[in-house]
Amino acid sequence: MPDHPPFSERDVLAAADRLIAAFAATDTDAYFAAFHPGATFVFHTEPATLPSRAAYQDLWAGWIDAGWTVVSCDSSERVVTVVGDTAAFSHRVHTVTETDGEREATDERETIVFVRTDAGPLAVHEHLSVAGTPVTAAGAAS
C-alpha cells in the first residue's frame, strides 16, 4: 500500500496552472522549476527533440536575448489522465508572444506528462503541435 495519497487530477491541474502562469509571465525561473532536469520537449517549431531541460533553457535564453516575451497564454479543453504516479495533461493553448514590438498569436495543442516527486508534480515531457481544423463528430472538418 502506498505511503502517500493517490496522485489526483487536482494535483495535476494545480501543477499545470503553475507552469502555465509562469510561462504567461515569462518567468524563467518558475517556469523551468516545473520541469524535471531530464525532461524532453517536442515542439513543432523545432527540427529535433530537445533532450533535456537545459537544452530548452538554452533555446529560451536565445528567445529572450532576441527580445521575446509572452503577452498572454490561455488554456482550454483541458483533460487529465492519471495512471498511478504519472499523469498526462492535455489542452488547447492560445498564446500571444511579442518580439521587438511584433506580436504573434498561436493556437496549439499541448500534452505535458507529469510524475509525482517528493517535491510535488514535475513535468517530464512536453509535446506541442499546431491545433488542427476542428473535426465534427461525423469526422468532417468544420
Secondary structure as UniProt FT lines:
FT   HELIX           9..24
FT   TURN            25..26
FT   HELIX           28..33
FT   STRAND          35..43
FT   TURN            44..45
FT   HELIX           53..65
FT   TURN            66..67
FT   STRAND          68..83
FT   TURN            84..85
FT   STRAND          86..99
FT   TURN            100..101
FT   STRAND          102..117
FT   TURN            118..119
FT   STRAND          120..130
FT   TURN            137..138
//
